[in-house]
Amino acid sequence: MKMNKNKVMLMGFGSQGTRIASAISAQPDFQLDGICVRTSNVFAHIAHRKGYPIHVPREKDVDSFKKANMTVQGTLSGALPRIDVIVDATPSGVEKMNKNEWYSQYDLKCIFQAGETHSMLLTFPCFTLQLIINLLRMRIPFEYHRRFSLP
């Protein structure tokens, strides 16, 4: 019997994102559907070599990847409708912009794992990676998760 895997998008792929991608990939019931990065820096090259599908926030971000001979799967807005959960591992301040620009438009479970602030934790459900993996495995509805937001 084929298992339905939870599709995860990783936003940001730096020092924390590389570890998070490995953790997600090691879960039998999760699929790393892709990573989303803006530039073809050294971390993007690592992701490319590992075979992770690369997405960009906006179409204009594709050029740097073409110059580096890296394939881009598409834009973040094109990927989000098929995603079950997004893990945001971007620096402090960026996660709020991401939440307002993209995540709030979709019914997504979100994890802010890197630069989150206390104000973000109070205004949007945030969980540790292990907690959300466990909650998703139990198939608890998202509205129920919100009670577990951390102050």
C-alpha positions in Angstrom: 0.0 0.0 0.0 1.4 3.4 -1.0 1.6 6.0 1.8 0.5 9.5 1.2 3.4 11.7 2.1 3.1 15.2 3.6 4.6 17.6 1.1 7.0 20.1 2.6 8.5 23.3 1.2 11.6 24.7 2.9 11.9 28.5 2.6 15.5 29.4 3.0 18.5 27.1 2.7 21.4 28.3 4.9 23.1 26.7 7.8 19.8 25.8 9.5 18.0 25.0 6.2 20.6 22.3 5.3 20.0 20.4 8.5 16.2 20.9 8.3 16.2 19.5 4.7 18.1 16.4 5.8 15.7 15.9 8.7 12.6 16.2 6.5 14.1 13.9 3.9 14.8 11.2 6.5 11.1 11.0 7.5 9.3 8.1 5.7 6.0 10.0 5.6 7.3 13.4 4.5 8.5 14.5 1.1 10.7 17.6 0.6 8.8 19.0 -2.3 11.4 21.7 -2.7 13.4 24.5 -1.3 12.9 28.1 -2.1 15.9 30.4 -2.3 16.5 33.8 -4.0 20.0 33.5 -5.3 22.4 30.8 -6.5 24.8 31.1 -3.6 26.9 28.3 -2.2 23.9 26.8 -0.2 21.8 26.7 -3.4 24.6 24.8 -5.1 24.6 22.3 -2.2 20.8 21.9 -2.6 21.2 21.4 -6.3 23.9 18.7 -5.8 21.7 16.9 -3.3 19.0 16.8 -5.9 16.5 19.0 -4.0 14.0 20.7 -6.3 14.7 24.5 -6.3 12.0 27.1 -6.4 12.4 30.9 -6.4 10.2 33.5 -4.7 9.7 35.4 -8.0 10.2 34.9 -11.7 12.9 37.6 -11.8 15.0 35.4 -9.4 15.5 32.7 -12.1 18.3 34.5 -13.9 21.1 33.9 -11.4 20.3 30.2 -11.4 20.4 30.0 -15.2 23.8 31.7 -15.2 25.0 29.0 -12.7 23.5 26.2 -14.9 21.0 25.2 -12.2 17.5 24.1 -12.9 14.6 26.0 -11.2 11.4 24.0 -10.8 9.2 27.1 -10.6 8.1 29.9 -8.3 6.9 29.7 -4.8 3.4 30.9 -5.7 3.2 28.0 -8.2 4.3 25.4 -5.6 2.3 26.5 -2.5 -1.1 25.2 -3.6 0.2 21.6 -3.5 2.1 22.0 -0.2 0.9 20.7 3.1 3.4 22.5 5.3 6.1 25.1 4.9 9.2 25.4 7.0 10.5 28.9 7.1 14.2 29.0 7.9 14.9 32.6 6.8 16.6 35.3 8.8 14.8 37.4 11.4 12.4 39.9 9.9 12.0 37.9 6.6 9.5 35.4 8.0 7.0 38.1 8.8 7.2 39.4 5.2 6.9 35.8 3.9 3.8 35.2 6.1 2.1 38.3 4.9 3.0 37.9 1.2 2.5 34.2 0.7 1.6 31.9 3.6 -1.5 33.7 4.8 -3.0 33.2 1.3 -3.1 29.5 1.6 -4.3 27.1 4.3 -0.8 26.0 5.2 0.7 24.6 8.4 3.8 26.8 9.0 6.9 26.4 11.1 9.2 29.4 11.7 12.4 27.7 12.6 15.3 30.2 12.3 14.8 34.0 12.9 11.3 34.1 14.4 10.5 36.7 17.0 8.2 36.6 20.0 5.7 38.8 18.1 5.6 36.2 15.3 5.0 33.4 17.7 2.1 35.2 19.2 0.4 36.1 15.9 0.9 32.9 13.9 1.1 29.3 14.9 4.7 28.2 15.3 6.0 24.8 16.3 9.2 23.0 16.6 9.9 20.7 13.7 9.5 17.5 15.8 6.1 18.7 17.2 4.7 19.4 13.8 5.9 16.1 12.4 4.1 14.4 15.3 0.9 16.4 14.9 0.8 15.8 11.1 1.3 12.0 11.7 -1.7 12.0 14.0 -3.7 13.9 11.3 -4.9 16.5 13.9 -6.8 19.3 12.1 -4.8 22.6 11.8 -7.3 24.6 13.9 -6.5 22.2 16.8 -2.8 22.9 16.4 -3.3 26.6 17.1 -3.9 25.8 20.7 -0.3 24.7 20.9 1.3 27.9 19.8 4.3 28.7 21.8 4.6 32.1 23.6 
